[in-house]
Amino acid sequence: MKAIRIHKAGSVDELKYEEVDTPVPDKNEVLIKVISASVNFADVMVRKGFYPMMPTLPAIPGVDCSGIVESIGENVTRFRRGQRVAALGQGCYADYMATNAVDVFPISEDIDMDEAAAIPVNYLTAYHMLHTMARVREGQTILSYAAAGGVGTAVIQLAKLAGVTAIGLTSTDEKADFARTQGYDHIINYKGEDVVQRVKEITGGRGADIILNSAAGDTFRRDFEMLAPLGQIIWLGMAAGLPEGNLTELLGMGFAKSVGVRTFMLPSIFELDPRLMARSSEILYNDLADGKIKPHIFERIPLYKAARAHELLESGTVQGKLILKP
């Protein structure tokens, strides 16, 4: 089969389109013929060599996709050959990928395969940050970084279903316009506006109950200024690097308001609580089938042009999701 492989960390030139052996599923796995592979910032981090859960190199990147069941292991009873599915698992930038059956989700015939591939990482991340971690309640206010990106788009769609007010951060007016079309109540261009002042204006001085921070870097100090009493920051990414400054000092600043910081990575759900993962994926694919959520596909790119996908993602111009097509 054909696949993209990374032999060493580095630039997009390290994404090699190669002939490799087709995986053989073990007794608990499902082999999937990949129809659509999702592109995530985690893939960029793997390519650069600083993802917290780095695979052993050489490795095939990509952690979520949709496709058709090609074969199943002897212990697998939930799936059959020819079934339409979506899946989580390392190695989606390929013609075929094998993953544990607990990380495979059945999808109905009326669901678009590109949209199905966009659900696992982005929408499950948004769902579990809002509902499992933050336990969001109707009437609260959330603030989401990267509002025009894949997770940001998922966040607003799920936030609207939960009845909360959503503030989005973007870096350009074009992204701001897109984020508004997705449903954000308020948009702040963090490159041209005072974010803290705007959040306080929007919330009447109270602040945001939940801040979803995919950037970190030097942003935590600002976040603590914007938190409402009992609020929390959920830190999910490092687009701007590891957090700067003294976290103990920042927590001390927010002590009187009983605020805090939590970290989130999706593997903590699908590795530690497969039943919760199964329930949440069923909810999301039902919502997709019912038209309650809809991923925005920014561009579909041939698998052999994976380097272009990474360049686009790093350029900051992507609105919604990039999909690779084997």
Buried (B, 14 or more C-beta within 10 A) or exposed (E): BBBBBBEEBEEBEBBBBEEBEBBEBEEBBBBBBBBBBBBBBBBBBBBBEEBEEEBEEEBBBBBBBBBBBBBBBEEBEEBEEEBBBBBBBBBBBBBBBBBBBBBBBBBEEEBBBBBBBBBBBBBBBBBBBBBBBBEBEEEBBBBBBBBBBBBBBBBBBBBBEBEBBBBBBBBBEEBBEBBBEBBBBBBBBBEEEEBBEBBBEBBEEBBBBBBBBBBBBEBBBBBBBBBBEEBBBBBBBBBBEEBEEEEEEBBEBBEEBEBBBEEBBBEEBBBEBBEEBBEBBEBBBEBBBEEBBBBBBBBEBEBBBBBBBBBBBBEBBBBBBBBBBB
